[in-house]
Amino acid sequence: MLNKKEYLQIQKQCESKQAKLVAVTKYRSHADIEELYAIGHRDFGENKVQDLVAKQEKFPKDIRWHLIGHLQSNKVKYIIDKVHQIHSVDRLKILKEIQKQAVKKNVVVNCLLQVHVAQEKSKFGIPYADFQDFVNYQLPEELSNIQIKGVMGMATFTNDKTQIEQEFKQLLACFNYLKNNKLRSYIEVNTLSMGMSSDYELALAKGSTMLRVGSRLFKDD
Ligand SMILES: *Cc1c(COP(=O)(O)O)cnc(C)c1O
């Protein structure tokens, strides 16, 4: 069930930094989502296409669904008109497929470029060292049905604060690079999606504008 006290606390910290909270509801029950909805929450994050689609169909249509997990090209068509924002754009191929499907459904899709800054190999994203080349030389000149809103990333899962801070700084640098260089007409930057249950306070301190918090919002009953 929802840990209301914790939720309100995190929400307050977000507000003081003008950041948004995406409640990550993967693995959570429908009752948990209903509780969050009932107290006015509208931004929800899912990491799997099939879960996002099922929940989008079931729950009220004013919920903004965020896809935060890795996305395969062949699944883009299922979410294209159901998702508010895709956080996990990490290669040209997926961007082109999003554009293609968005044209078909006549929608404009908000996307974030996922950047890999963590030490774990299992995390996806454009390698930090390649980010500037990617945006300068790989992004198409025109994308009629995509808006790139910023950057998403995940720090290494560690207790080493210095390490996490270093990685958040790299994400902030990517965000600022996109924001300060008018590279493409479809890039309109306002979002730095970083910070999860274990590191959201540090993320807010380092300039996050959007947290993705899951486990911390709930307690087991
Ligand atoms: C699960 C997940 C989160 C939230 O993780 P918690 O530790 O439960 O807060 C955030 N971002 C991504 C990409 C996730 O998959």
The ligand as a Gaussian input file, in Angstrom:
#p B3LYP/6-31G(d) Opt

LIG

0 1
 C       12.362000       0.630000     -11.221000
 C       12.907000       1.857000     -11.799000
 C       12.932000       3.053000     -11.076000
 C       12.448000       3.167000      -9.636000
 O       13.237000       2.394000      -8.801000
 P       13.026000       2.440000      -7.191000
 O       14.339000       2.018000      -6.671000
 O       11.944000       1.450000      -6.914000
 O       12.663000       3.805000      -6.823000
 C       13.419000       4.181000     -11.702000
 N       13.878000       4.149000     -12.965000
 C       13.874000       3.025000     -13.702000
 C       14.384000       3.065000     -15.097000
 C       13.383000       1.840000     -13.150000
 O       13.370000       0.721000     -13.876000

